[in-house]
Amino acid sequence: MSEHFKRIDTVFLQVTDFEKAVDWYCSVLGFTIRWNDPMNGYAALNIGETPLTLVRKTNQVDNPNTHMSFNFYTSNIEQAYNHLKEHNVELEQLNEDGTFKWFEFKDLEGNRLGVCSFPE
């Protein structure tokens, strides 16, 4: 552990349609709102110890991430995969390397996100 830095406080993800993104992350991924400031375009969503903060994108350049922004951890990756599939989320294949499993998916704005699972 770092002497100065104890943990990641939040992960920021830019979105173009702020209200729609907040709704999607809550209704499809099951996150809850920690706090929401739609006037200024920020919303922190509860997901384990480190929240995800959605930020309204001010630069409208159409350039979705070309790499994953981060991984979500799950203890049941097949269940998570099937849940996203049922919600018509764009998914990559489920991969496995020993006890490590992962897949990538895109949110409603094309941001590439990952899900991983491994024995804790």
N, C-alpha and C positions, 0 to 999 in steps of 0.2 A: 504494500500500500504506500502511496506517496505521502510524504511528510506534509505537503501543502494541499493536496487534492484528495478528497475522501471518496467521491463518487461522481458519476455524471448526473447533473441536476435535471437536465431535460434534453431531448433531441428535437431539433427544429426541422420542419418540413414545409416548404413553400407550396401553396396551392392557389389556383387562379379563381375558383368559385368557392369562396370561403364557407358560406353557409351550407352549401351542398356537401362540401368535404367534411364538415363537422358532423352533419347528419349521417353520411356514409360510414365514417369511422365508428360512430356510435351504433347505428342500426345493423351494419354488416359485420363489423369486427367485435362489437359488443363492448366497446370502451365507454366509460362514463366521463362526463365533463367535470373537471376539477375547478376550472374557472373559465369564463368566456367573456371576451371583450370585442364584440362584433364591430363596434364603432372604429376601433383601431386595428382590427383584423388579427387578433391573437386569441387562441383557445388552447388551454392545456387539458389533455385528456389522460385519465388514469389508466395506466397499464403497468401493473407491478410497482416496483420501487421507483422507476424512472419514467416520468410522464413524457408523452409525445405532445409537442406544442406545434399546432398548425399556425402558419403565418400567411396572411394574404399577400400574394405576389404582386408587387407594384410594377415590375417590368414584365410586360406581356409577351416577351419573346417566347415562341413555342419551342422549347428545348427540354423535354422531359429527361430525367436522369438516364444516363447510359449505363449506370452501374447501380447496385443496390445501395440504398441509403443506410440501412441497418437490418439486423435480423430480429425477429420476435422469437422468443424461446417458448416451446410448448412441450408438455410431457406426453401428449398424444397427437403426434403429427398427422396420422391418418384421419383422425376426427377433424382436425383443423383444415386439412386439405379438402375433405368432403363438404365441410361447412361452406368454404369459399366457392367450391364448385356448384353447390346448390344455389348460391347467390349470383351465378353467372360471372364470377370474377375470372379475368384472364390469368390462367395458371401455366407454369412450366411443369415438366414432369417431376415426380417425386424421386429423389436420388438417395442412395444409401452407400455408405462406405464404412463397413464394420458396424459399430454401434451409433455412428453419427448419421443422421438423416436430415435432408433439407429440400426445400423447393423455393422457387421465386414466384412472385405474382405482381400484378400491376394494380395500383389503386385506380380510382375513377379518372384521374388526370394523367395516367401513364407513368407515375413514379414507380420504379422497381423496388420492391421490398422483398425480404426473405423471411422464411420461417425455418427454424432448426430445432432438432431434438436430439438429446443424448442423455445417457444415464448420469444422474447427479450424485 
